[in-house]
Amino acid sequence: MFKLPVCPYCHAIYRYSEIGNIKGKECECYHCQKSFEVNRRLRAVPVVIVCILLIIINLFMMHTSIDLNLRPMIAIDAVSVFLSLLAFPFTVRFLPIKPTKTMIHPKKRKPKNKPKKTSK
């Protein structure tokens, strides 16, 4: 699940820094120059995992120590949030662009009805 994305056509691997530069929903491969769709739907997964872990860690720290300061809890929370932000590029996926009705191959198009020529 957590791996760097690859081009769906030529399987070229995108580096961690290249994924951060992709802004749009469609991108062109640097290797084969084919367009593909960028899917970012999995971005919520690291955030949800980190939130659940932080709740568990904070509850554990509050129940085990009576003299616990707020500073260690804030430090652990800040480090955890930073690490979850580093996981975002591993959740991006590249998908081939699905052909729409307007993108029909020329050979598969139906022939247009041409008027018949009449001979005189």
C-alpha positions as CSV (number, residue, x, y, z in Angstrom):
1,M,0.0,0.0,0.0
2,F,2.7,2.5,0.9
3,K,5.0,2.6,-2.1
4,L,6.1,5.2,-4.5
5,P,3.9,5.5,-7.7
6,V,5.0,4.2,-11.1
7,C,3.8,5.2,-14.6
8,P,0.9,2.9,-15.6
9,Y,2.2,2.5,-19.1
10,C,6.0,2.1,-18.9
11,H,6.4,1.5,-15.1
12,A,8.9,4.4,-14.7
13,I,9.4,5.0,-11.0
14,Y,8.8,8.6,-9.7
15,R,11.1,9.8,-7.0
16,Y,9.9,11.3,-3.7
17,S,10.8,14.9,-4.7
18,E,9.1,14.5,-8.1
19,I,5.7,13.6,-6.6
20,G,5.7,16.8,-4.6
21,N,6.0,18.8,-7.8
22,I,2.9,17.3,-9.4
23,K,0.0,19.8,-8.9
24,G,-2.8,18.8,-11.3
25,K,-5.1,15.9,-11.7
26,E,-3.4,14.8,-15.0
27,C,0.3,14.4,-15.6
28,E,2.6,13.4,-18.4
29,C,5.2,10.7,-17.9
30,Y,8.8,11.9,-18.2
31,H,9.9,8.7,-19.9
32,C,7.1,7.7,-22.3
33,Q,5.3,11.1,-22.6
34,K,1.9,9.5,-22.1
35,S,-0.7,11.2,-20.0
36,F,-2.1,9.6,-16.8
37,E,-4.4,10.5,-14.0
38,V,-3.1,11.3,-10.5
39,N,-5.2,9.7,-7.7
40,R,-4.7,11.2,-4.2
41,R,-7.7,9.5,-2.5
42,L,-5.4,7.5,-0.1
43,R,-4.1,10.6,1.6
44,A,-6.5,10.3,4.5
45,V,-5.1,6.9,5.5
46,P,-1.8,8.2,7.2
47,V,-3.8,10.9,8.9
48,V,-6.3,8.5,10.4
49,I,-3.6,6.1,11.5
50,V,-1.6,8.9,13.2
51,C,-4.7,10.3,14.9
52,I,-5.7,6.9,16.3
53,L,-2.1,6.3,17.5
54,L,-1.8,9.8,19.1
55,I,-5.1,9.3,21.0
56,I,-3.8,5.9,22.4
57,I,-0.4,7.3,23.2
58,N,-1.8,10.4,24.9
59,L,-4.3,8.4,27.0
60,F,-1.5,6.0,28.0
61,M,0.8,8.9,29.0
62,M,-2.0,10.6,31.0
63,H,-2.9,7.5,33.0
64,T,0.6,6.2,33.7
65,S,2.1,9.4,35.1
66,I,0.5,11.8,37.6
67,D,3.2,14.5,37.3
68,L,3.2,14.5,33.5
69,N,3.8,17.9,31.8
70,L,2.1,19.0,28.7
71,R,5.4,19.5,26.9
72,P,6.3,15.8,26.3
73,M,2.8,15.2,25.0
74,I,3.1,18.1,22.6
75,A,6.6,17.0,21.5
76,I,5.3,13.4,20.7
77,D,2.3,14.8,18.9
78,A,4.4,17.2,16.8
79,V,6.9,14.5,15.8
80,S,4.0,12.1,14.9
81,V,2.3,14.7,12.7
82,F,5.6,15.5,10.9
83,L,6.2,11.8,10.2
84,S,2.7,11.4,8.8
85,L,3.3,14.3,6.4
86,L,6.4,12.5,5.1
87,A,4.2,9.6,4.2
88,F,1.9,11.5,1.8
89,P,3.9,10.8,-1.4
90,F,3.7,7.1,-0.7
91,T,-0.1,7.3,-1.0
92,V,-0.3,8.8,-4.5
93,R,-1.3,6.5,-7.3
94,F,-1.1,7.0,-11.1
95,L,-3.9,5.6,-13.2
96,P,-4.3,5.4,-17.0
97,I,-6.8,7.9,-18.4
98,K,-10.1,6.2,-19.1
99,P,-11.3,6.8,-22.7
100,T,-14.5,8.8,-22.9
101,K,-17.2,8.7,-25.5
102,T,-15.5,11.6,-27.4
103,M,-12.2,9.7,-27.5
104,I,-13.4,6.9,-29.9
105,H,-10.7,5.3,-32.1
106,P,-11.2,6.4,-35.8
107,K,-11.5,2.8,-37.0
108,K,-14.3,2.0,-34.6
109,R,-16.5,5.0,-35.5
110,K,-19.7,4.4,-37.3
111,P,-19.7,5.6,-40.9
112,K,-21.7,8.8,-41.5
113,N,-24.7,8.5,-43.7
114,K,-23.8,10.2,-46.9
115,P,-26.4,11.1,-49.5
116,K,-26.6,8.7,-52.4
117,K,-25.4,10.0,-55.8
118,T,-28.1,9.9,-58.4
119,S,-27.1,9.3,-62.0
120,K,-28.7,11.2,-64.9
